[in-house]
Amino acid sequence: MRVVVGLLLLLLGLCGSGAQGEGGGLGEAGEISQFLEKAPRDAAEEPTTKQTTPDIWAEVRALRDMVVELKVELRNMEARVKDSESHVDELKAELMVTKVQVELLQRENSVQATELTSFGTRLTASESKTSDLEKETAELQTRLNNSESELLVSKSRIDQLERENAERPKVAFYVALTDTGHVGPYNTDITLKYSKVFTNIGDAYNPSTGFFTAPVKGVYYLQFTVYGGRNGASGVKLYKNNQGIMYNYNVINGGGSFLTHSVVLELIAGDTVHLVLPLSHSVYDNTDNQNSFSGSLLFTL
């Protein structure tokens, strides 16, 4: 019985002392082997017990094998724990790297958020400008439409004026008296017949009679020039129908004298205008056309 108790105490001591074989002390297997070498002497002292108890040494050997296996497994577990600790360290390092990357991403996201806000502000400003441009475009389009309408009205008015102008009679004449030199003086008034016709648009002037006849009712501009080359009176009278409108003359005492006069008359269709050389008056004309008579229609009434 004391042998069994001793074995149990030995086993408990081995389990509590831990691994010492690697550090230079005796391991479990060495201690058990030393115990087993001493065991026969104890067994010889108690021959009677050996016959009556089970094979204690076989059980001790089995326990020794179990302890060895447990120690091997413990070492394996320590190795795995070390591997796990190493793996944990690697995971911690990876976690730190991940944390740094997350912080960098957060900073990038913050910068991108700022840029996005700035872009949103610029986009809003662009949309506002676009809206303003659209309003201006609409206003310009409206003005363009109005201008086109006004242009159409103006074109219509121009077309109407052109039609009216085309329909309105065109009247203008310019004539000169003669190439023969002196005309007069006479003992009576005579109608001057301006025989040299340069312009006679509308054929309102008749060189055979010396009369200008108004083709339409309107306002007419008339002008005459008189040159006298003899001593004495030189001049003409202007008549509307048989009514004297104007008398213009000059007395010459050596040399020559020019007279020029113009009138604006309201005439109705059929009214006549002509120039008369009064008695005792004279004029002079030649190829220089120094005595002339002209007129034109300013506008119709």
C-alpha positions as CSV (number, residue, x, y, z in Angstrom):
1,M,0.0,0.0,0.0
2,R,2.8,2.4,0.8
3,V,4.3,1.8,-2.6
4,V,1.0,2.8,-4.3
5,V,0.8,6.0,-2.2
6,G,4.3,6.8,-3.1
7,L,3.6,6.4,-6.8
8,L,0.6,8.6,-6.6
9,L,2.6,11.3,-4.8
10,L,5.2,11.0,-7.5
11,L,2.7,11.4,-10.3
12,L,1.2,14.5,-8.6
13,G,4.6,16.0,-8.2
14,L,5.4,15.4,-11.8
15,C,2.1,17.0,-12.9
16,G,2.7,20.1,-10.7
17,S,6.4,20.6,-11.5
18,G,5.9,21.1,-15.3
19,A,8.5,20.5,-18.0
20,Q,12.1,20.5,-16.9
21,G,13.7,18.1,-19.4
22,E,14.6,20.9,-21.8
23,G,16.2,23.1,-19.1
24,G,18.8,20.5,-17.9
25,G,16.7,18.8,-15.1
26,L,15.2,15.4,-15.1
27,G,12.0,15.0,-17.1
28,E,9.0,13.0,-16.1
29,A,10.3,10.0,-18.0
30,G,13.7,10.1,-16.2
31,E,12.1,10.4,-12.7
32,I,9.8,7.5,-13.4
33,S,12.6,5.4,-14.7
34,Q,14.7,6.1,-11.6
35,F,11.7,5.2,-9.5
36,L,11.2,2.0,-11.4
37,E,14.9,1.0,-11.0
38,K,14.5,1.3,-7.2
39,A,11.1,-0.3,-7.2
40,P,12.3,-4.0,-7.3
41,R,14.2,-3.5,-4.1
42,D,11.1,-2.3,-2.4
43,A,9.2,-5.2,-4.0
44,A,11.8,-7.7,-2.7
45,E,11.3,-6.4,0.8
46,E,7.6,-7.1,0.5
47,P,7.1,-10.4,-1.4
48,T,3.8,-11.1,0.2
49,T,2.3,-7.8,-1.1
50,K,3.4,-8.5,-4.7
51,Q,1.5,-11.6,-4.7
52,T,-1.7,-10.1,-3.5
53,T,-1.8,-6.7,-5.3
54,P,-2.2,-6.0,-9.0
55,D,0.7,-5.3,-11.2
56,I,1.5,-1.8,-9.9
57,W,4.5,-1.3,-12.1
58,A,2.6,-2.0,-15.2
59,E,0.1,0.7,-14.2
60,V,2.9,3.1,-13.3
61,R,4.4,2.5,-16.8
62,A,1.1,3.2,-18.3
63,L,0.8,6.4,-16.2
64,R,4.3,7.4,-17.3
65,D,3.3,6.9,-20.9
66,M,0.2,9.0,-20.3
67,V,2.2,11.8,-18.7
68,V,4.7,11.8,-21.6
69,E,1.9,12.0,-24.0
70,L,0.3,14.8,-22.0
71,K,3.6,16.7,-22.0
72,V,4.0,16.2,-25.7
73,E,0.4,17.4,-26.2
74,L,1.1,20.3,-23.9
75,R,4.2,21.3,-25.9
76,N,2.1,21.1,-29.1
77,M,-0.5,23.2,-27.5
78,E,2.1,25.8,-26.4
79,A,3.5,25.8,-30.0
80,R,-0.1,26.3,-31.3
81,V,-0.6,29.1,-28.7
82,K,2.6,30.7,-29.9
83,D,1.5,30.3,-33.5
84,S,-1.9,31.8,-32.5
85,E,-0.2,34.7,-30.7
86,S,2.0,35.3,-33.8
87,H,-1.2,35.1,-35.9
88,V,-2.9,37.5,-33.5
89,D,0.1,39.9,-33.8
90,E,-0.2,39.7,-37.6
91,L,-3.9,40.4,-37.4
92,K,-3.2,43.3,-35.1
93,A,-0.7,44.7,-37.6
94,E,-3.2,44.1,-40.4
95,L,-5.8,45.8,-38.3
96,M,-3.5,48.8,-37.8
97,V,-2.9,49.0,-41.5
98,T,-6.6,48.7,-42.1
99,K,-7.3,51.5,-39.6
100,V,-4.7,53.7,-41.3
101,Q,-6.3,53.0,-44.6
102,V,-9.8,53.7,-43.2
103,E,-8.5,57.1,-41.9
104,L,-7.0,57.9,-45.3
105,L,-10.3,56.9,-46.9
106,Q,-12.2,59.0,-44.4
107,R,-10.0,62.0,-45.3
108,E,-10.4,61.4,-49.0
109,N,-14.1,61.1,-48.4
110,S,-14.0,64.4,-46.5
111,V,-12.1,66.1,-49.4
112,Q,-14.5,64.6,-51.9
113,A,-17.5,65.7,-49.8
114,T,-16.0,69.3,-49.8
115,E,-15.4,69.1,-53.5
116,L,-18.9,67.7,-54.1
117,T,-20.3,70.6,-52.0
118,S,-18.3,73.1,-54.1
119,F,-19.4,71.4,-57.3
120,G,-23.0,71.5,-56.1
121,T,-22.6,75.3,-55.4
122,R,-21.1,75.8,-58.9
123,L,-23.8,73.7,-60.4
124,T,-26.4,75.7,-58.7
125,A,-24.8,78.9,-59.9
126,S,-24.5,77.5,-63.4
127,E,-28.2,76.5,-63.3
128,S,-29.0,80.0,-62.2
129,K,-27.0,81.5,-65.0
130,T,-28.6,79.0,-67.4
131,S,-32.0,80.1,-66.2
132,D,-31.0,83.8,-66.7
133,L,-29.7,83.0,-70.1
134,E,-32.9,81.2,-71.0
135,K,-34.9,84.2,-69.8
136,E,-32.7,86.5,-71.9
137,T,-33.1,84.2,-74.8
138,A,-36.8,84.2,-74.4
139,E,-36.8,88.0,-74.2
140,L,-34.5,88.3,-77.3
141,Q,-36.8,85.8,-79.1
142,T,-39.8,88.0,-78.1
143,R,-38.0,91.1,-79.3
144,L,-37.0,89.3,-82.5
145,N,-40.6,88.3,-83.1
146,N,-41.7,91.8,-82.4
147,S,-39.0,93.1,-84.7
148,E,-40.0,90.7,-87.4
149,S,-43.6,91.8,-87.0
150,E,-42.5,95.5,-87.1
151,L,-40.4,94.6,-90.1
152,L,-43.3,93.0,-91.8
153,V,-45.4,96.1,-91.1
154,S,-42.6,98.4,-92.3
155,K,-42.2,96.3,-95.4
156,S,-45.9,96.4,-96.0
157,R,-45.9,100.2,-95.5
158,I,-42.9,100.5,-97.9
159,D,-44.7,98.3,-100.4
160,Q,-47.7,100.5,-100.0
161,L,-45.6,103.7,-100.4
162,E,-43.9,102.2,-103.4
163,R,-47.3,101.4,-105.0
164,E,-48.5,104.9,-104.1
165,N,-45.3,106.4,-105.5
166,A,-45.7,104.2,-108.6
167,E,-49.2,105.3,-109.0
168,R,-48.5,109.0,-108.2
169,P,-47.8,111.1,-111.3
170,K,-44.2,112.1,-111.9
171,V,-44.0,115.6,-113.1
172,A,-40.8,117.6,-113.8
173,F,-39.6,119.9,-116.6
174,Y,-36.7,122.1,-117.5
175,V,-36.6,124.3,-120.6
176,A,-34.6,127.2,-122.1
177,L,-35.9,130.1,-124.3
178,T,-33.9,130.3,-127.6
179,D,-30.6,130.4,-129.3
180,T,-31.4,133.5,-131.5
181,G,-30.2,136.2,-129.1
182,H,-32.4,139.3,-128.3
183,V,-36.1,138.8,-127.7
184,G,-38.1,142.1,-127.6
185,P,-38.9,144.8,-126.8
186,Y,-42.5,144.6,-128.2
187,N,-45.4,147.0,-128.2
188,T,-47.6,144.5,-126.3
189,D,-47.2,141.7,-123.8
190,I,-46.2,138.4,-125.4
191,T,-46.2,134.8,-123.9
192,L,-42.6,133.4,-123.9
193,K,-42.3,130.0,-125.6
194,Y,-39.4,128.2,-124.2
195,S,-38.5,126.1,-127.2
196,K,-35.4,124.2,-125.9
197,V,-36.8,121.2,-123.9
198,F,-34.2,119.3,-121.8
199,T,-36.6,117.6,-119.3
200,N,-40.3,117.1,-119.6
201,I,-41.4,114.1,-117.4
202,G,-45.1,113.7,-117.6
203,D,-45.3,115.9,-120.7
204,A,-47.0,118.7,-118.6
205,Y,-45.1,121.5,-120.5
206,N,-46.1,122.4,-124.0
207,P,-43.2,124.1,-125.9
208,S,-45.6,125.2,-128.7
209,T,-47.7,127.3,-126.3
210,G,-45.2,128.0,-123.5
211,F,-47.8,126.7,-121.0
212,F,-47.3,124.3,-118.1
213,T,-50.5,122.4,-117.3
214,A,-50.9,120.7,-113.9
215,P,-51.9,117.0,-114.5
216,V,-53.1,116.4,-110.9
217,K,-54.0,118.4,-107.9
218,G,-50.9,119.1,-105.8
219,V,-48.2,121.4,-104.7
220,Y,-45.7,122.4,-107.4
221,Y,-42.3,124.1,-107.2
222,L,-41.6,126.5,-110.1
223,Q,-38.4,128.6,-110.9
224,F,-37.3,130.9,-113.7
225,T,-34.1,132.8,-114.7
226,V,-34.0,136.0,-116.8
227,Y,-31.1,137.6,-118.5
228,G,-31.3,141.0,-120.2
229,G,-28.6,142.2,-122.6
230,R,-29.9,145.6,-123.8
231,N,-30.3,148.9,-122.0
232,G,-33.8,149.4,-120.6
233,A,-36.2,147.2,-118.8
234,S,-35.7,143.4,-118.6
235,G,-38.0,141.1,-116.8
236,V,-41.0,138.7,-116.9
237,K,-44.4,138.2,-115.3
238,L,-45.6,134.8,-114.0
239,Y,-49.3,133.9,-114.5
240,K,-51.5,131.2,-113.0
241,N,-54.2,130.7,-115.5
242,N,-55.0,134.4,-116.3
243,Q,-54.0,135.6,-112.8
244,G,-50.8,137.5,-112.4
245,I,-48.8,135.9,-109.6
246,M,-45.5,137.8,-109.8
247,Y,-43.7,140.5,-111.8
248,N,-39.9,140.7,-111.6
249,Y,-37.7,143.1,-113.6
250,N,-34.6,145.1,-113.7
251,V,-33.5,148.3,-115.6
252,I,-30.3,147.9,-117.5
253,N,-27.9,150.9,-118.2
254,G,-25.0,149.3,-119.9
255,G,-23.9,145.6,-119.6
256,G,-26.3,142.8,-118.7
257,S,-28.5,141.8,-115.8
258,F,-29.6,138.4,-114.3
259,L,-32.9,137.8,-112.4
260,T,-33.8,134.5,-110.7
261,H,-37.0,133.8,-108.8
262,S,-38.9,130.7,-107.6
263,V,-42.5,130.1,-106.3
264,V,-44.5,127.2,-104.7
265,L,-48.0,127.0,-106.0
266,E,-51.0,124.8,-105.2
267,L,-52.6,123.8,-108.4
268,I,-55.5,121.6,-109.4
269,A,-55.6,119.4,-112.4
270,G,-55.9,121.6,-115.5
271,D,-54.4,124.8,-114.0
272,T,-51.8,126.5,-116.2
273,V,-48.7,128.5,-115.5
274,H,-46.8,130.6,-118.1
275,L,-44.3,133.5,-118.3
276,V,-45.1,136.8,-120.1
277,L,-42.6,139.3,-121.5
278,P,-44.2,142.7,-120.8
279,L,-44.3,145.4,-123.5
280,S,-41.1,147.5,-123.8
281,H,-39.1,144.7,-122.0
282,S,-36.4,142.6,-123.6
283,V,-34.4,139.4,-122.8
284,Y,-31.4,137.7,-124.3
285,D,-30.6,134.0,-124.7
286,N,-28.2,131.9,-126.7
287,T,-26.7,128.5,-126.5
288,D,-25.7,129.2,-122.9
289,N,-29.4,128.9,-121.9
290,Q,-29.4,132.1,-119.8
291,N,-33.2,132.3,-119.8
292,S,-34.8,129.1,-118.3
293,F,-38.0,127.9,-116.9
294,S,-38.4,124.8,-114.7
295,G,-40.8,123.1,-112.3
296,S,-41.8,119.8,-110.6
297,L,-44.6,118.2,-108.5
298,L,-43.7,118.2,-104.8
299,F,-46.6,116.1,-103.6
300,T,-50.2,115.4,-104.6
301,L,-53.2,116.6,-102.6
